Amino acid sequence: MILHYLPLVNWSNGIIMISVFGAVCVGLVTAVLMLMNSGKNK
C-alpha cells in the first residue's frame, strides 16, 4: 500500500530534468571546446 503513494518513476518531471541535464552537458562541452580552440590560436 505504501508503494501506491510513493511512485518510483515520475515521467512528467523526469523527462524535463533529463532534457535540462543534457542541455547543460552539451553547453559545458561546447564551452570547453571553444576555450581549447581559442588557446591554440594564440
Steps between C-alpha positions, in 0.01 A plus 500: 500500500792736566624454140170643378586837656872483411539490121836363392506684167349840437512530120347847478776657708773250410499573128533873567787444743683267257465750215629786717793286615582409140485864391734603782745223408500604133553863601795411723662286230465777240642756744803279571557439129476872426755575774734232369479630144554862603808398699655326200454799271700739719 
